[in-house]
Amino acid sequence: SVTMAHGHGHCSCCCGEAAPGSGGDPERGAAWGLYLRIDRQRLQCLNERREGSGALVFRAWEERKDRTQFVESDDDEELLFNIPFTGNVKLKGIIVVGEDDETHPAEMRLFKNIPHMSFDDTGREPDQMFSLNRDPTGELEYPTKIARFSNVYHLSIHFSKNFGAETTKIFYIGLKGEWTEAHRHEVTICNYEASANPADHKLEQITPQTHFIS
């Protein structure tokens, strides 16, 4: 009964948080769940001032107004995110929350399925580009050309300029869309396990034999 009570309390707490944050629209929050499908081990943010801070901006839609977690650029105003997904994504929209000042990014360029992009690669034509407005509260949604972003396993987001500050600051990036499991990855995992297995078997064989001898 203890666990039930605990589970129940947890549940009402979730709903309580979601309702005011999403204006009584839990559906909308759920649509922005792609951050759960990011392969965080391989997520990269280039030119981040503090290592690992780029990963903090991908979180629940209900936490988009959290000002304690953010990424700031280092050498200049540019930021480049390499975002590998754990499957295939149909990307439908993006939200970008910054400060209501000149550190807010002013331009966003999207590239799909080019893993490990560097700033050298950003000279190429993006799959889609947006001029951004300052959005300190996460009200604005930038819709992607869905036909172009219907089969994305890796997304790169290049923030090429801001509104005039030396560095760029981002608090939240929301990714909206659908996720499907990729069979491509499963194959890799199976191969890996197959190649790792012989060693396991060897151990298993040795153990019973020694046991038998004793």
C-alpha positions in Angstrom: 0.0 0.0 0.0 3.0 2.3 0.6 4.1 2.0 -3.0 0.5 2.6 -4.3 0.3 5.7 -2.2 3.6 6.9 -3.4 2.8 6.1 -7.0 -0.5 8.0 -6.7 1.2 11.0 -5.2 3.7 11.1 -8.0 1.0 10.9 -10.6 -1.0 13.8 -9.2 2.2 15.8 -9.0 2.9 15.2 -12.7 -0.5 16.3 -13.7 -0.4 19.3 -11.5 2.8 20.4 -13.1 1.8 19.8 -16.7 -1.6 21.5 -16.5 -0.6 25.1 -15.7 2.6 24.8 -17.7 0.9 23.7 -20.8 -2.2 25.9 -20.4 -4.4 22.8 -19.7 -3.2 21.2 -22.9 -1.3 18.0 -22.0 -1.5 17.0 -25.7 0.7 19.9 -26.7 3.4 18.9 -24.1 3.4 15.3 -25.3 4.0 16.4 -28.9 7.3 18.0 -27.8 8.7 14.7 -26.5 11.4 14.1 -29.1 14.1 15.2 -26.6 13.6 11.7 -25.1 14.7 10.2 -28.4 18.0 11.9 -28.5 21.1 9.7 -28.2 22.6 11.8 -25.4 25.9 9.9 -25.4 26.6 11.2 -28.9 24.9 14.6 -28.7 27.4 17.5 -29.5 27.3 21.2 -29.1 30.2 23.0 -30.8 31.5 26.3 -29.4 29.7 25.9 -26.1 31.3 27.9 -23.3 30.7 25.3 -20.7 31.2 21.7 -21.7 28.0 19.7 -21.6 25.7 22.7 -21.3 24.4 22.3 -24.8 22.6 19.1 -23.8 20.7 20.9 -21.0 18.5 22.8 -23.5 16.8 19.7 -24.7 14.2 18.9 -22.0 10.5 18.7 -21.4 8.2 21.3 -22.9 6.8 22.1 -19.4 10.4 23.1 -18.4 10.9 25.5 -21.3 10.8 28.6 -19.0 13.5 27.2 -16.7 16.2 29.9 -16.6 18.8 27.9 -14.7 19.8 25.6 -17.6 21.2 27.2 -20.7 24.0 27.1 -23.2 26.2 30.1 -24.1 28.5 30.3 -27.0 32.2 30.8 -26.4 34.4 32.4 -29.1 31.8 34.2 -31.2 28.0 34.1 -31.6 27.8 30.8 -33.4 26.5 27.5 -32.0 26.2 24.2 -33.8 24.3 21.2 -32.4 24.7 17.7 -33.7 21.7 15.7 -32.6 21.6 12.0 -33.3 18.3 10.2 -32.6 17.8 6.7 -31.4 15.5 6.0 -34.4 14.0 7.8 -37.3 12.2 11.1 -36.7 9.6 13.0 -38.7 10.4 16.5 -37.5 7.4 18.9 -37.5 8.4 22.0 -35.5 11.0 23.7 -33.4 10.8 26.2 -30.5 13.9 28.3 -29.5 13.9 30.2 -26.2 16.5 32.8 -25.6 16.9 36.0 -23.6 14.9 39.1 -24.6 18.0 40.9 -25.6 20.8 40.8 -28.2 22.1 37.4 -27.1 19.0 35.7 -28.6 19.8 33.7 -31.8 18.5 35.5 -35.0 19.0 32.8 -37.5 18.6 29.0 -37.4 19.8 26.6 -40.2 18.8 23.0 -40.2 20.8 20.1 -41.8 19.5 16.6 -41.8 21.5 13.3 -41.7 25.0 14.8 -41.8 26.6 13.3 -38.6 29.6 15.1 -37.0 29.1 18.4 -38.8 31.7 21.0 -38.0 31.6 24.7 -38.6 33.5 24.1 -41.9 30.5 22.1 -43.1 28.0 24.9 -42.4 28.9 26.7 -45.7 26.7 24.3 -47.6 23.0 24.8 -48.3 20.8 24.0 -45.3 17.7 21.9 -45.7 15.8 24.7 -44.2 16.6 28.1 -42.7 14.6 30.4 -40.4 14.9 34.0 -39.3 14.1 33.9 -35.6 12.2 36.4 -33.5 13.1 36.9 -29.8 11.1 34.4 -27.8 11.8 34.5 -24.1 8.7 32.4 -23.2 8.6 29.7 -25.9 5.5 30.9 -27.6 6.8 30.7 -31.2 6.9 27.5 -33.2 8.8 27.2 -36.4 7.2 24.6 -38.7 9.6 22.5 -40.8 8.9 21.3 -44.3 7.7 17.9 -43.2 8.3 16.2 -46.5 12.0 17.2 -46.3 12.3 16.1 -42.6 10.3 12.9 -42.6 13.2 10.5 -42.2 15.8 12.1 -40.0 18.2 10.1 -37.9 20.6 13.0 -37.3 19.7 16.7 -37.1 22.2 19.5 -37.1 21.1 23.0 -35.9 23.4 25.9 -36.8 22.7 29.2 -35.1 24.7 31.4 -37.3 24.0 34.8 -35.8 22.2 36.6 -33.0 20.8 40.2 -32.6 24.2 41.8 -32.1 25.8 40.5 -28.9 29.2 38.9 -28.7 27.8 35.6 -27.6 24.6 33.7 -28.1 22.5 32.3 -25.2 19.8 29.6 -25.5 17.7 28.3 -22.7 15.5 25.7 -24.5 15.2 24.0 -27.8 11.9 22.1 -28.4 11.7 19.5 -31.1 8.2 18.3 -32.2 7.5 15.3 -34.3 7.1 11.5 -34.5 9.7 8.9 -33.8 9.9 5.4 -35.2 12.3 2.7 -34.3 15.2 2.3 -36.8 16.1 -1.2 -37.9 19.5 0.1 -39.0 20.6 0.5 -35.4 19.2 -2.8 -34.2 21.4 -4.6 -36.8 24.5 -2.9 -35.4 23.6 -3.9 -31.9 23.0 -7.6 -32.9 26.4 -7.7 -34.7 28.1 -6.2 -31.7 26.5 -8.8 -29.4 27.4 -11.6 -31.7 31.0 -10.6 -31.8 31.1 -10.1 -28.0 29.5 -13.5 -27.3 32.4 -16.0 -27.9 34.3 -14.6 -24.9 31.2 -15.1 -22.7 30.9 -18.7 -23.9 34.5 -19.4 -23.2 34.0 -18.4 -19.6 30.9 -20.5 -19.2 32.8 -23.5 -20.6 35.7 -23.1 -18.3 33.7 -22.7 -15.2 31.7 -26.0 -15.4 34.9 -28.0 -16.3 36.8 -26.7 -13.3 33.9 -27.4 -11.1 33.7 -30.9 -12.6 37.4 -31.6 -11.8 37.1 -30.5 -8.2 
